[in-house]
Amino acid sequence: MSRPSFDDLNDCQKLLFGNGVGPYWLPERMRELITETASWFFCDASWRHHDFGYAVGGDRWDRARCDWKFFVAMLHDAVTQRWPWALVTVPTAVLLSVLFYLAVRLGGQFGSFDYREDYATLAEILAE
């Protein structure tokens, strides 16, 4: 079975997918606050895409790949900050990228990633 892709979702499904930045057990208001703050620094680094990868599941290498793609996307956004504030925002965004990456690497193993033998189908993911 091939692995479903975030690109398989339509635009509306992409916007509705995921819970923002933070684990499922974090209170919703806290996740909203973290997501709003992260949005100041990360334009295209999609936590929705990352959440989709966690829902598709797989083995530990699938999780590592998902986390790494998220980190690279955050770093890309971090180093492409607009002037004149880039002198302040770039170092802050790089630091946040590292912190978010460490958080998903450490915390994602505790119930967030769906470890499974076969990838979830798109229908299964959307039904959750």
HULIN-V691370 format. One record per pair of residues at least 6 apart in sequence whose C-alpha atoms are under 8 Angstrom apart, sorted by the first residue. I is the first residue (numbers start at 0). J is the second residue. D is the distance in whole Angstrom. If there is no record, write none. Layout:
BEGIN
I:J:D / I:J:D
END
This chain:
BEGIN
0:117:7 / 0:118:7 / 1:118:8 / 2:55:7 / 2:118:6 / 2:119:8 / 2:120:8 / 3:55:7 / 3:118:8 / 3:119:8 / 3:120:7 / 3:121:6 / 5:13:8 / 5:48:6 / 5:51:7 / 5:52:8 / 7:121:8 / 13:47:7 / 13:48:8 / 14:47:8 / 16:47:6 / 16:50:8 / 16:51:7 / 17:46:7 / 17:47:5 / 17:48:8 / 17:50:5 / 17:51:7 / 18:30:8 / 18:47:7 / 18:50:8 / 19:30:6 / 19:31:7 / 19:34:6 / 19:46:6 / 19:47:7 / 20:30:6 / 20:31:7 / 20:33:6 / 20:34:5 / 20:37:8 / 20:46:6 / 21:30:5 / 21:33:7 / 21:34:8 / 22:30:8 / 22:106:8 / 22:107:8 / 22:111:7 / 23:111:7 / 40:76:7 / 40:77:7 / 40:80:8 / 40:88:7 / 40:92:6 / 41:73:6 / 41:76:5 / 41:77:7 / 41:92:8 / 42:76:6 / 43:72:7 / 43:73:8 / 43:76:7 / 44:69:7 / 44:72:5 / 44:73:5 / 44:75:8 / 44:76:7 / 45:69:7 / 45:72:8 / 46:69:7 / 49:65:6 / 49:66:7 / 49:69:6 / 52:62:8 / 52:65:6 / 53:62:7 / 53:65:7 / 53:111:7 / 53:112:5 / 53:113:6 / 54:112:7 / 54:113:6 / 54:119:7 / 54:124:6 / 55:113:7 / 55:118:5 / 55:119:5 / 55:120:7 / 55:124:7 / 56:62:7 / 56:112:6 / 56:113:4 / 56:114:5 / 56:115:6 / 56:117:8 / 56:118:6 / 56:119:7 / 57:113:7 / 57:114:5 / 57:115:5 / 57:116:6 / 57:117:6 / 57:118:6 / 58:114:6 / 58:115:6 / 58:116:7 / 59:114:7 / 62:112:7 / 63:104:7 / 66:100:7 / 66:103:7 / 66:104:7 / 67:100:8 / 69:100:8 / 70:96:6 / 70:97:7 / 70:99:8 / 70:100:6 / 73:92:8 / 73:93:8 / 73:96:6 / 74:92:8 / 74:93:6 / 74:96:6 / 76:92:8 / 77:88:8 / 77:89:5 / 77:90:8 / 77:92:5 / 77:93:6 / 77:96:8 / 78:89:6 / 78:92:8 / 78:93:8 / 79:89:8 / 80:88:7 / 80:89:6
END
